[in-house]
Amino acid sequence: MALNQVKKADTAALGATLGGLAFLLLGERVLVASEGLAKLCTWLGVLGLVGALAERVWALQNSPDDRKPAARLFLGLSATTVLALLLYGVSTSRGRELVNMPKPKLDAPDDFGAIVTIAWVSLLVVSVLASLFGELSRASMHRAERLESRRIVAAAGAGLALGAAATYGALFTYAADKADKSVDFSYYRVSRPSESTKRMIESLSEPLEVLVFVPPTTEVRSEVLKYLDDLKAGRGDKITVSTHDFLGEPELAKEHKLTKDGVVVLARGKASQKLEVGVDEEKARRTLKKLDGEFQKVLIKAMRDRRTAYLTVGHGELNEDTDKRNARTAEGARQLLESQNYQVKNLGLADGLATEIPKDAAAVLVLGPTARFTDAELETLRKYADGGGRLFLALDPDAKADVAPLAGLVGVDWKPKFAINEVPQARLQGNAADKKILVAVTYSSHASVSTLSKAGQSAPVLFAGAAALDKAKDVEKGLLVDFTVKSTPGVFVDDDDDLELDTGVEKKSVQNLAAAVTRRLGEGKDAAELRAFVLGDADVVSDFWFAQDRNNQLLFVEAVRWLGGEESFSGEIQSEEDVALVHTKADDQVYFYGTILGAPSLVLGLGMFFTLRRRRDPRGTEAPAKAGPPPDKKPVKKAPAALGSSAPKTAAKSTEPEPPGDAATEDARDEGDAP
């Protein structure tokens, strides 16, 4: 009876371990959108693993001597699983707070988190696989009088080796990810002209001459000409394309100041700009993949003179920080401005921010200030706006300073309270703070978001933590405010900063996340006009979020084009360059768990099925069938002996042929009914 109870305890321990791990997976990774259900599953998983450990302890204490070695082995493996669970708890945000090891800033190295994660994953994989292999070996001896402990230890060792191999492969992949090396396996394609580039060509007041100095012996020339032919189609009066020989036409090459082959020249009047594409196919490959963007940069320079954009400094703006580990940098925004033929300069107190904006300012950008602007600085910006200036204001709700007066300059009401969604729309930190991340797919028909508006649901813009915008109550006459980007309907303003919806106080609705403001300062086409673009979240234009979503870059470029009066150029730049795939946890749950759990489990299950099929218990096999009589001979049936007869029990087989008879007699004889 005691032995049966031990066997039941072993079975219960295995079931509790597997069930506990399944509940932990549901609570910590799958059901994170439902906080209450996730917590319930997590605690059920913890109870399952702790209960399995208790079952192992009881089984060891009550096992016969022949079962104790196996019981000690399984107890150690169960304890290792619980240890992995404890280390996982330390790796969470709550656990790190308990051990006083907070998470570092975004993009900063996290050595503690990496070490703990590697430790708990390795221990869990090794202990679970070893337990499964050992239990399968013990199950084959379920009815045996004595256990062969060495077989169980050998099977557990095989699981241990498999787990160690899997862990080694994962660590190798992790180390390879940290290496600063990449291999390009993408298909070699050249980008085609975008609608934006085509509209730029159509807006030319005088024809553009394109001279291609690429030798005909290279494939690069044919690819460039394909692009230019597509661009020229239907626009022959705006653009002319010709091919030339760098070595055969030295005078023409000297006129355009060329020093090498593999160059495309864009000439308009006396001015010309150069685009280097190269002659070697492998070296030119990267340029050809993004040829549309590179051509557009040169085209803008050929179309108009370079403008100046000023970025304010001195208030903790994004553009002041150069340490990318802090995730508060704006080098990407600076590069995009330069790609639109803007010269970027800083604007601080020494540059006139508190007195007068420089006369050559085509636009002034304020990107995520964390310190308050002085009254003198605000007054200078107000005068600039009233004189028909162009402002780009990206404000951060966690700025720790009152930056609302900046939005008030252009008639926009902005309060430093986060607009959040009760259910996270994207995952970054894996906690309640992810509710601040908003995915916007609703746009107005304003020119500053025309391309995003056409794309709609397929062009989401990510907001890391936005404050809602509204129209100020005392808006000056003639000031038009268009809210260009809106949230989904289930968003509310978190007035008490508890990241929870307070029923009756906070209401779900569509929140305004961006605004375009205009005001004409006179009559006629040449009258000055104020233009301002306001973002409720400065992180939208940071380098980190530029890398997460290319639509964030498109929003910034289109807003800058609209500010500069070049909204007719709006459109997404075509590129065949490989773009990093970024998915939220919710998007990738099926694929992720299907690849790391589903496929390996299927292979392991098939292998175990066929292995067990070959090793089935001999007692369960059927005995081979006895050979029957030859097909051409019929068995001779023995007649029953008469009672009291002394005749021998074994009758001799007759060799005489049977007399012929009718069919009925033959059938009866075959059935044994005839004498």
C-alpha positions as CSV (number, residue, x, y, z in Angstrom):
1,M,0.0,0.0,0.0
2,A,2.8,2.4,0.9
3,L,4.5,1.6,-2.5
4,N,1.4,2.5,-4.4
5,Q,1.1,5.8,-2.5
6,V,4.8,6.6,-3.4
7,K,4.0,5.9,-7.1
8,K,1.0,8.2,-7.0
9,A,3.1,10.9,-5.3
10,D,5.7,10.7,-8.1
11,T,2.9,10.9,-10.8
12,A,1.3,13.9,-9.0
13,A,4.7,15.7,-8.7
14,L,5.3,15.4,-12.4
15,G,1.8,16.6,-13.2
16,A,2.1,19.5,-10.8
17,T,5.5,20.5,-12.3
18,L,4.2,20.6,-15.9
19,G,0.9,22.2,-14.9
20,G,2.7,24.8,-12.8
21,L,5.0,25.7,-15.7
22,A,2.0,25.9,-18.1
23,F,0.2,28.3,-15.7
24,L,3.3,30.4,-15.3
25,L,3.6,30.7,-19.1
26,L,0.0,31.8,-19.3
27,G,0.2,34.3,-16.5
28,E,3.6,35.9,-17.4
29,R,3.5,35.9,-21.2
30,V,0.2,35.1,-22.7
31,L,-2.6,36.6,-20.6
32,V,-0.8,39.8,-19.8
33,A,-3.6,42.0,-21.2
34,S,-5.9,40.8,-18.4
35,E,-4.1,41.7,-15.2
36,G,-6.4,39.8,-12.8
37,L,-6.4,36.6,-14.8
38,A,-2.6,36.8,-15.3
39,K,-2.0,37.1,-11.6
40,L,-4.3,34.1,-10.9
41,C,-2.4,31.9,-13.4
42,T,1.0,33.1,-12.0
43,W,0.1,32.1,-8.4
44,L,-1.4,28.8,-9.6
45,G,1.9,28.1,-11.3
46,V,3.9,28.9,-8.2
47,L,1.7,26.7,-6.1
48,G,2.1,23.9,-8.6
49,L,5.9,24.0,-8.5
50,V,6.1,24.3,-4.7
51,G,3.5,21.5,-4.4
52,A,5.6,19.3,-6.7
53,L,8.7,19.9,-4.5
54,A,6.7,18.9,-1.4
55,E,5.5,15.7,-3.1
56,R,9.1,14.8,-3.9
57,V,10.2,15.3,-0.3
58,W,7.3,13.0,0.9
59,A,8.2,10.4,-1.7
60,L,11.8,10.3,-0.7
61,Q,10.9,9.8,3.0
62,N,8.5,6.9,2.3
63,S,10.3,5.2,-0.6
64,P,11.8,1.7,-0.3
65,D,15.5,1.5,-0.4
66,D,15.7,0.5,-4.1
67,R,13.7,3.7,-5.0
68,K,15.6,6.2,-2.8
69,P,18.4,7.0,-5.4
70,A,15.8,7.9,-8.0
71,A,13.7,9.8,-5.4
72,R,16.8,11.9,-4.5
73,L,17.5,12.6,-8.1
74,F,14.0,13.8,-8.8
75,L,14.0,15.9,-5.6
76,G,17.2,17.6,-6.7
77,L,15.7,18.3,-10.1
78,S,12.5,19.7,-8.6
79,A,14.5,21.9,-6.3
80,T,16.4,23.2,-9.3
81,T,13.1,24.1,-11.0
82,V,12.0,26.1,-8.0
83,L,15.4,27.8,-7.9
84,A,14.9,28.8,-11.5
85,L,11.5,30.2,-10.5
86,L,13.1,32.3,-7.8
87,L,15.7,33.7,-10.2
88,Y,12.9,34.6,-12.6
89,G,11.2,36.5,-9.9
90,V,14.4,38.4,-9.2
91,S,14.6,39.4,-12.9
92,T,11.1,41.0,-12.9
93,S,10.6,44.7,-12.1
94,R,9.3,43.9,-8.6
95,G,12.1,41.5,-7.9
96,R,14.7,43.9,-8.9
97,E,13.3,46.5,-6.5
98,L,13.5,44.0,-3.7
99,V,17.2,43.3,-4.3
100,N,17.9,46.9,-5.0
101,M,18.9,46.4,-8.7
102,P,16.7,48.8,-10.7
103,K,16.6,48.6,-14.5
104,P,19.0,50.8,-16.3
105,K,17.9,53.5,-18.8
106,L,16.8,52.5,-22.3
107,D,19.7,51.4,-24.6
108,A,22.0,51.2,-21.5
109,P,23.7,47.8,-20.8
110,D,21.9,45.6,-18.3
111,D,24.5,43.1,-17.1
112,F,22.6,42.0,-14.0
113,G,19.4,41.4,-16.0
114,A,21.3,39.4,-18.6
115,I,23.1,37.2,-16.1
116,V,20.0,36.4,-14.1
117,T,17.9,35.7,-17.2
118,I,20.5,33.3,-18.6
119,A,20.7,31.6,-15.2
120,W,17.0,30.9,-14.7
121,V,16.4,29.9,-18.3
122,S,19.4,27.5,-18.2
123,L,18.3,25.9,-14.9
124,L,14.7,25.6,-16.0
125,V,15.5,23.9,-19.3
126,V,18.0,21.5,-17.8
127,S,15.9,20.5,-14.8
128,V,12.7,20.0,-16.8
129,L,14.2,18.0,-19.6
130,A,16.1,15.8,-17.1
131,S,13.0,15.2,-15.1
132,L,11.0,14.2,-18.2
133,F,13.6,11.8,-19.4
134,G,14.0,10.3,-16.0
135,E,10.2,9.9,-15.5
136,L,9.8,8.2,-18.9
137,S,12.5,5.7,-17.9
138,R,10.9,5.0,-14.5
139,A,7.5,4.6,-16.1
140,S,8.8,1.7,-18.2
141,M,9.6,-0.1,-14.8
142,H,6.3,0.8,-13.2
143,R,5.3,-2.8,-12.6
144,A,8.8,-4.1,-11.8
145,E,9.5,-5.4,-8.3
146,R,12.7,-3.4,-8.1
147,L,13.8,-0.2,-9.8
148,E,17.0,0.0,-11.9
149,S,18.3,3.3,-10.6
150,R,21.2,3.3,-13.0
151,R,18.8,3.3,-16.0
152,I,16.9,6.2,-14.5
153,V,20.0,8.2,-13.9
154,A,21.3,7.5,-17.4
155,A,18.0,8.7,-18.9
156,A,18.0,11.9,-16.7
157,G,21.6,12.4,-17.8
158,A,20.5,12.3,-21.5
159,G,17.9,14.9,-20.7
160,L,20.5,17.0,-18.9
161,A,22.8,16.8,-22.0
162,L,20.0,17.8,-24.3
163,G,19.1,20.7,-22.1
164,A,22.8,21.8,-21.9
165,A,23.0,21.7,-25.7
166,A,19.9,23.8,-26.1
167,T,21.2,26.3,-23.5
168,Y,24.6,26.5,-25.3
169,G,22.8,27.1,-28.6
170,A,20.7,29.9,-27.1
171,L,23.8,31.5,-25.5
172,F,25.7,31.3,-28.8
173,T,22.8,33.1,-30.5
174,Y,22.7,35.7,-27.7
175,A,26.5,36.3,-28.1
176,A,26.1,36.6,-31.9
177,D,23.4,39.2,-31.5
178,K,25.9,41.4,-29.5
179,A,28.5,41.2,-32.2
180,D,28.8,44.2,-34.5
181,K,28.5,42.2,-37.7
182,S,25.7,41.7,-40.1
183,V,25.1,39.7,-43.3
184,D,22.8,40.8,-46.0
185,F,20.7,38.0,-47.5
186,S,18.0,40.3,-49.1
187,Y,17.2,40.3,-52.8
188,Y,19.0,42.8,-55.0
189,R,16.4,45.3,-56.0
190,V,16.6,49.0,-56.8
191,S,14.0,51.4,-55.4
192,R,11.6,53.0,-57.8
193,P,10.5,56.7,-58.0
194,S,8.0,57.6,-55.2
195,E,4.9,59.8,-55.7
196,S,6.7,62.4,-53.6
197,T,9.7,62.6,-56.1
198,K,7.3,62.6,-59.1
199,R,5.4,65.6,-57.6
200,M,8.7,67.4,-57.0
201,I,9.6,67.0,-60.7
202,E,6.1,68.2,-61.8
203,S,6.5,71.4,-59.6
204,L,9.7,72.5,-61.4
205,S,9.4,75.9,-63.1
206,E,12.3,75.1,-65.5
207,P,13.5,71.7,-66.9
208,L,15.9,69.5,-64.9
209,E,18.8,68.0,-66.9
210,V,20.1,64.7,-65.6
211,L,23.6,63.6,-66.9
212,V,24.6,60.0,-66.2
213,F,28.3,59.4,-66.0
214,V,28.3,55.6,-65.5
215,P,30.1,53.3,-68.0
216,P,27.9,50.9,-70.0
217,T,30.0,47.9,-68.9
218,T,28.4,47.8,-65.5
219,E,24.9,46.8,-64.4
220,V,24.7,49.9,-62.3
221,R,24.1,52.0,-65.3
222,S,21.1,50.0,-66.5
223,E,19.6,50.1,-63.0
224,V,20.0,53.9,-62.7
225,L,18.5,54.4,-66.2
226,K,15.5,52.2,-65.3
227,Y,14.8,54.5,-62.3
228,L,15.2,57.7,-64.4
229,D,13.0,56.3,-67.2
230,D,10.2,55.7,-64.7
231,L,10.6,59.2,-63.3
232,K,10.6,60.7,-66.8
233,A,7.5,58.9,-68.0
234,G,4.8,61.5,-68.7
235,R,7.1,64.3,-67.6
236,G,9.3,64.8,-70.6
237,D,8.9,68.5,-70.5
238,K,10.2,68.7,-66.9
239,I,13.2,66.4,-67.1
240,T,15.8,65.2,-69.7
241,V,18.1,62.3,-69.3
242,S,21.4,61.7,-71.2
243,T,24.3,59.3,-70.8
244,H,28.0,60.4,-71.1
245,D,31.5,58.9,-71.0
246,F,33.7,60.3,-68.2
247,L,36.9,59.5,-70.0
248,G,35.6,60.3,-73.5
249,E,34.1,63.7,-72.6
250,P,36.7,65.3,-70.3
251,E,35.5,68.9,-71.0
252,L,32.0,68.1,-69.9
253,A,33.3,66.2,-66.9
254,K,35.5,69.2,-66.0
255,E,32.5,71.6,-66.4
256,H,30.6,69.7,-63.7
257,K,33.7,69.3,-61.5
258,L,33.8,65.5,-61.8
259,T,36.9,63.6,-60.6
260,K,35.7,60.1,-61.1
261,D,33.2,57.9,-62.9
262,G,29.9,56.6,-61.5
263,V,28.2,59.9,-60.8
264,V,24.8,61.3,-61.7
265,V,24.6,65.1,-62.2
266,L,21.4,67.1,-61.7
267,A,21.7,70.4,-63.5
268,R,19.2,73.2,-63.3
269,G,20.3,76.5,-64.9
270,K,23.9,77.2,-63.9
271,A,23.7,75.2,-60.6
272,S,24.3,71.5,-60.5
273,Q,24.4,68.8,-57.8
274,K,26.0,65.4,-57.8
275,L,24.9,62.0,-56.7
276,E,27.6,59.3,-56.4
277,V,26.4,55.8,-57.2
278,G,29.7,54.1,-58.1
279,V,30.6,51.6,-60.8
280,D,31.2,48.4,-58.8
281,E,27.9,46.5,-58.4
282,E,28.6,45.3,-54.9
283,K,29.6,48.7,-53.6
284,A,26.8,50.5,-55.4
285,R,24.2,48.0,-54.1
286,R,23.4,49.9,-50.9
287,T,23.0,53.2,-52.7
288,L,20.7,51.6,-55.4
289,K,18.4,50.1,-52.7
290,K,17.6,53.6,-51.4
291,L,18.1,55.4,-54.7
292,D,14.8,57.3,-54.5
293,G,15.7,58.9,-51.2
294,E,19.3,59.7,-52.3
295,F,18.0,61.2,-55.5
296,Q,15.4,63.3,-53.7
297,K,18.0,64.8,-51.4
298,V,20.0,66.0,-54.4
299,L,16.9,67.1,-56.2
300,I,15.8,69.4,-53.4
301,K,19.3,71.0,-53.4
302,A,19.0,71.6,-57.1
303,M,15.4,73.0,-56.8
304,R,16.0,75.7,-54.2
305,D,18.6,77.3,-52.0
306,R,19.4,75.9,-48.7
307,R,17.3,77.0,-45.7
308,T,18.2,77.3,-42.0
309,A,16.3,75.4,-39.3
310,Y,17.0,76.4,-35.6
311,L,16.8,73.9,-32.7
312,T,16.4,75.5,-29.3
313,V,19.0,74.5,-26.7
314,G,19.5,75.3,-23.0
315,H,16.3,73.6,-21.7
316,G,17.3,69.9,-21.7
317,E,16.0,69.3,-25.3
318,L,16.4,66.0,-27.1
319,N,18.9,67.5,-29.5
320,E,21.2,68.4,-26.6
321,D,21.8,64.8,-25.5
322,T,24.4,62.9,-27.5
323,D,24.5,59.7,-25.4
324,K,22.2,57.3,-27.2
325,R,22.0,55.0,-24.2
326,N,19.7,57.5,-22.6
327,A,17.1,57.2,-25.5
328,R,16.7,61.0,-25.5
329,T,18.6,61.9,-28.6
330,A,17.4,63.5,-31.8
331,E,20.2,62.9,-34.3
332,G,17.7,61.3,-36.6
333,A,15.6,64.4,-36.7
334,R,18.7,66.5,-37.5
335,Q,19.6,64.2,-40.3
336,L,16.1,64.3,-41.7
337,L,16.2,68.1,-41.7
338,E,19.5,68.0,-43.6
339,S,18.0,65.6,-46.1
340,Q,15.3,68.3,-46.8
341,N,18.1,70.8,-47.6
342,Y,18.0,72.5,-44.3
343,Q,21.1,73.8,-42.5
344,V,20.6,73.0,-38.8
345,K,21.8,75.4,-36.1
346,N,21.4,75.7,-32.4
347,L,19.3,78.6,-30.9
348,G,20.1,79.5,-27.3
349,L,20.4,82.7,-25.3
350,A,23.6,83.7,-27.0
351,D,21.9,83.2,-30.4
352,G,19.0,85.5,-29.8
353,L,16.4,83.3,-28.2
354,A,15.7,85.9,-25.5
355,T,15.9,88.9,-27.9
356,E,15.1,88.2,-31.5
357,I,14.9,85.1,-33.7
358,P,17.6,85.2,-36.5
359,K,16.3,86.6,-39.8
360,D,17.4,83.5,-41.8
361,A,15.2,81.2,-39.6
362,A,13.0,79.2,-42.0
363,A,11.7,77.2,-38.9
364,V,12.3,77.0,-35.2
365,L,12.0,73.5,-33.6
366,V,11.5,72.9,-29.8
367,L,12.1,69.2,-29.2
368,G,11.2,67.9,-25.7
369,P,12.4,70.6,-23.3
370,T,12.6,69.5,-19.7
371,A,13.2,73.0,-18.2
372,R,10.9,76.0,-18.3
373,F,11.4,78.8,-20.9
374,T,11.9,82.2,-19.5
375,D,9.4,85.0,-20.1
376,A,11.8,86.7,-22.4
377,E,12.3,83.6,-24.4
378,L,8.5,83.0,-24.7
379,E,8.0,86.6,-25.8
380,T,10.6,86.2,-28.5
381,L,8.9,83.1,-29.8
382,R,5.6,84.9,-29.7
383,K,6.9,87.8,-31.8
384,Y,8.3,85.3,-34.2
385,A,5.0,83.5,-34.5
386,D,3.0,86.7,-34.9
387,G,5.3,87.7,-37.7
388,G,4.5,84.6,-39.7
389,G,7.1,82.2,-38.3
390,R,7.2,78.5,-38.5
391,L,7.2,76.5,-35.2
392,F,7.6,72.8,-34.5
393,L,6.7,72.1,-30.8
394,A,7.2,68.6,-29.4
395,L,6.3,68.6,-25.7
396,D,6.9,65.9,-23.1
397,P,4.4,65.3,-20.3
398,D,7.1,64.0,-17.9
399,A,9.3,67.1,-18.4
400,K,9.3,68.1,-14.7
401,A,8.7,71.7,-15.7
402,D,5.9,73.9,-17.0
403,V,6.1,73.8,-20.8
404,A,2.4,74.4,-21.4
405,P,3.0,78.1,-22.3
406,L,4.8,77.0,-25.4
407,A,1.6,75.3,-26.7
408,G,-0.3,78.4,-25.6
409,L,1.7,80.5,-28.0
410,V,-0.3,79.0,-30.9
411,G,-3.7,78.6,-29.2
412,V,-3.3,75.0,-28.1
413,D,-4.2,73.8,-24.6
414,W,-1.7,71.2,-23.2
415,K,-1.6,69.7,-19.7
416,P,1.2,67.4,-18.5
417,K,-1.1,64.4,-17.9
418,F,-0.6,61.2,-19.7
419,A,-3.3,59.9,-22.1
420,I,-3.3,56.1,-21.6
421,N,-5.1,53.0,-22.7
422,E,-6.6,50.7,-20.1
423,V,-5.2,47.7,-22.1
424,P,-1.6,48.2,-23.4
425,Q,-1.5,48.6,-27.2
426,A,2.2,47.7,-27.3
427,R,4.7,46.1,-25.0
428,L,8.1,47.6,-24.1
429,Q,8.8,47.2,-20.3
430,G,6.2,44.4,-19.6
431,N,4.5,46.3,-16.8
432,A,1.7,48.8,-16.2
433,A,3.8,51.6,-17.7
434,D,3.2,50.1,-21.2
435,K,-0.3,51.6,-20.9
436,K,1.2,54.9,-21.9
437,I,2.3,53.6,-25.3
438,L,-0.4,54.6,-27.8
439,V,-0.7,53.3,-31.4
440,A,-2.3,56.1,-33.5
441,V,-3.9,55.2,-36.8
442,T,-6.5,57.9,-37.2
443,Y,-5.5,61.1,-39.1
444,S,-7.2,64.1,-40.4
445,S,-7.1,65.2,-44.1
446,H,-4.6,68.0,-43.3
447,A,-1.7,68.5,-45.7
448,S,0.8,67.8,-42.9
449,V,-0.3,64.2,-42.6
450,S,-1.6,63.5,-46.1
451,T,0.5,60.4,-46.8
452,L,-0.3,58.9,-43.4
453,S,-4.0,59.7,-43.9
454,K,-4.1,57.8,-47.2
455,A,-2.4,54.8,-45.6
456,G,-4.7,54.8,-42.5
457,Q,-4.6,51.6,-40.5
458,S,-1.4,50.3,-42.3
459,A,0.6,53.3,-41.1
460,P,0.6,53.5,-37.3
461,V,2.5,56.1,-35.4
462,L,3.9,55.2,-31.9
463,F,3.5,57.6,-29.0
464,A,5.6,56.6,-25.9
465,G,3.8,58.8,-23.5
466,A,1.6,61.6,-24.8
467,A,-0.5,64.4,-23.3
468,A,-3.8,65.2,-24.9
469,L,-4.2,68.4,-26.8
470,D,-7.2,70.7,-27.0
471,K,-8.1,74.1,-28.4
472,A,-7.4,76.9,-26.0
473,K,-10.5,78.8,-24.8
474,D,-9.2,82.3,-25.6
475,V,-7.9,81.6,-29.1
476,E,-7.1,84.7,-31.1
477,K,-9.2,85.5,-34.1
478,G,-8.1,83.9,-37.3
479,L,-6.2,81.1,-35.6
480,L,-7.2,77.7,-37.1
481,V,-6.4,74.6,-35.2
482,D,-6.6,71.2,-36.9
483,F,-6.0,68.1,-34.8
484,T,-4.2,65.9,-37.3
485,V,-3.4,62.7,-35.2
486,K,-5.9,61.1,-32.9
487,S,-5.9,58.2,-30.6
488,T,-8.2,55.2,-30.6
489,P,-11.6,55.6,-28.8
490,G,-10.6,53.7,-25.6
491,V,-8.0,56.3,-24.3
492,F,-8.5,58.5,-21.2
493,V,-6.5,61.2,-19.5
494,D,-4.9,59.8,-16.2
495,D,-5.5,62.8,-13.9
496,D,-4.3,61.1,-10.8
497,D,-1.3,59.3,-12.4
498,D,-2.3,55.9,-11.0
499,L,-2.4,54.2,-14.5
500,E,-5.9,53.0,-13.7
501,L,-9.3,54.2,-15.0
502,D,-11.3,55.9,-12.2
503,T,-15.0,55.2,-13.1
504,G,-17.1,58.3,-13.0
505,V,-14.1,60.7,-13.0
506,E,-12.0,59.7,-16.0
507,K,-13.8,59.0,-19.2
508,K,-12.6,57.1,-22.3
509,S,-12.7,59.0,-25.5
510,V,-10.7,59.9,-28.6
511,Q,-7.7,62.1,-27.6
512,N,-5.9,64.6,-29.8
513,L,-2.2,63.8,-30.1
514,A,-1.0,66.3,-32.7
515,A,-2.2,69.6,-34.0
516,A,-1.5,71.9,-37.1
517,V,-2.1,75.6,-36.5
518,T,-2.4,78.3,-39.1
519,R,-3.2,82.0,-39.2
520,R,-3.0,84.3,-42.3
521,L,-1.5,87.7,-41.5
522,G,-2.9,89.6,-44.5
523,E,-4.7,89.3,-47.8
524,G,-3.4,87.9,-51.1
525,K,-1.3,84.9,-52.0
526,D,2.0,86.5,-50.9
527,A,0.7,87.4,-47.4
528,A,2.6,86.0,-44.4
529,E,1.2,83.0,-42.6
530,L,1.9,81.5,-39.2
531,R,2.3,77.8,-39.3
532,A,2.9,75.6,-36.3
533,F,2.9,71.9,-35.6
534,V,2.4,70.7,-32.0
535,L,3.1,67.1,-30.8
536,G,1.8,65.9,-27.4
537,D,4.8,63.6,-27.0
538,A,8.4,64.5,-27.8
539,D,9.4,60.9,-27.8
540,V,7.8,60.5,-31.2
541,V,10.8,62.3,-32.8
542,S,13.5,60.7,-30.7
543,D,16.1,58.3,-32.2
544,F,14.7,55.3,-30.2
545,W,11.2,55.6,-31.5
546,F,12.4,56.5,-35.0
547,A,14.1,53.1,-35.0
548,Q,10.9,51.4,-33.8
549,D,8.6,52.8,-36.4
550,R,9.4,54.4,-39.8
551,N,6.0,56.1,-39.8
552,N,7.3,58.3,-36.9
553,Q,10.0,59.5,-39.3
554,L,7.4,60.1,-42.0
555,L,5.2,62.2,-39.6
556,F,8.2,64.4,-38.8
557,V,9.3,64.8,-42.5
558,E,5.7,65.7,-43.7
559,A,5.3,68.2,-40.9
560,V,8.6,69.9,-41.8
561,R,7.6,70.0,-45.4
562,W,4.3,71.6,-44.5
563,L,6.0,74.1,-42.3
564,G,8.2,75.1,-45.2
565,G,5.3,75.4,-47.7
566,E,6.4,72.2,-49.5
567,E,3.4,70.1,-48.7
568,S,3.0,69.2,-52.4
569,F,6.1,67.1,-52.0
570,S,4.5,64.9,-49.4
571,G,4.8,61.2,-49.8
572,E,6.7,58.2,-48.5
573,I,10.2,57.7,-50.0
574,Q,10.6,54.4,-51.7
575,S,13.3,52.1,-50.4
576,E,14.3,48.5,-50.9
577,E,16.7,48.7,-47.9
578,D,16.1,46.0,-45.3
579,V,14.1,47.4,-42.4
580,A,14.3,45.8,-38.9
581,L,11.0,44.1,-38.0
582,V,9.6,45.4,-34.7
583,H,6.6,43.6,-33.2
584,T,4.8,43.8,-29.9
585,K,4.5,40.8,-27.7
586,A,0.8,40.5,-28.5
587,D,1.5,40.5,-32.2
588,D,4.1,37.7,-32.0
589,Q,2.6,35.4,-29.4
590,V,1.4,32.7,-31.9
591,Y,4.6,32.8,-34.0
592,F,6.9,33.1,-31.0
593,Y,5.5,30.2,-28.9
594,G,4.8,28.2,-32.0
595,T,8.5,28.2,-33.0
596,I,10.2,27.9,-29.6
597,L,7.6,25.5,-28.1
598,G,5.3,24.1,-30.7
599,A,7.7,22.9,-33.4
600,P,10.3,21.4,-30.9
601,S,7.6,19.7,-28.9
602,L,6.2,18.2,-32.1
603,V,9.6,16.8,-33.1
604,L,10.3,15.6,-29.5
605,G,6.8,13.9,-29.3
606,L,7.2,12.1,-32.6
607,G,10.7,10.9,-31.6
608,M,9.4,9.6,-28.2
609,F,6.4,7.9,-29.9
610,F,8.5,5.9,-32.3
611,T,11.2,5.2,-29.7
612,L,8.6,3.8,-27.2
613,R,6.9,1.9,-30.0
614,R,10.2,0.0,-30.7
615,R,10.8,-0.5,-26.9
616,R,7.3,-1.8,-26.1
617,D,6.9,-4.4,-23.3
618,P,7.5,-8.0,-24.7
619,R,4.5,-9.2,-22.7
620,G,2.3,-7.0,-24.8
621,T,3.4,-8.5,-28.1
622,E,1.4,-11.2,-29.7
623,A,2.8,-14.7,-30.2
624,P,3.5,-15.6,-33.8
625,A,0.7,-17.6,-35.5
626,K,1.3,-21.3,-35.9
627,A,1.9,-22.5,-39.4
628,G,-1.2,-24.1,-40.9
629,P,-1.5,-27.1,-43.2
630,P,-0.3,-26.9,-46.8
631,P,-2.8,-25.2,-49.0
632,D,-3.1,-28.3,-51.3
633,K,-4.0,-30.7,-48.5
634,K,-6.9,-30.8,-46.2
635,P,-6.5,-31.8,-42.5
636,V,-7.8,-35.2,-41.5
637,K,-10.3,-34.9,-38.7
638,K,-10.1,-37.5,-36.0
639,A,-13.2,-39.5,-35.2
640,P,-14.2,-39.7,-31.5
641,A,-13.2,-43.0,-29.9
642,A,-16.0,-45.3,-28.6
643,L,-16.4,-45.6,-24.9
644,G,-14.4,-48.4,-23.5
645,S,-12.4,-48.8,-26.6
646,S,-8.8,-49.7,-26.3
647,A,-7.8,-48.1,-29.7
648,P,-4.9,-45.8,-29.6
649,K,-5.7,-42.0,-29.2
650,T,-3.6,-40.9,-32.2
651,A,-4.9,-42.2,-35.5
652,A,-2.7,-42.7,-38.5
653,K,-3.2,-40.3,-41.3
654,S,-4.8,-42.0,-44.3
655,T,-3.0,-41.9,-47.6
656,E,-5.7,-43.2,-49.7
657,P,-7.7,-40.8,-51.9
658,E,-11.1,-40.0,-50.7
659,P,-14.0,-41.4,-52.8
660,P,-15.8,-38.9,-54.9
661,G,-19.1,-37.7,-53.7
662,D,-21.7,-35.1,-54.3
663,A,-21.1,-31.4,-53.4
664,A,-23.2,-31.6,-50.2
665,T,-21.2,-34.5,-48.9
666,E,-18.0,-32.8,-49.7
667,D,-19.1,-29.6,-47.9
668,A,-20.3,-31.6,-44.9
669,R,-17.0,-33.4,-44.7
670,D,-15.1,-30.1,-44.8
671,E,-17.1,-28.9,-41.8
672,G,-16.6,-32.1,-39.9
673,D,-20.3,-33.1,-39.9
674,A,-19.8,-36.1,-42.2
675,P,-18.4,-39.4,-40.8
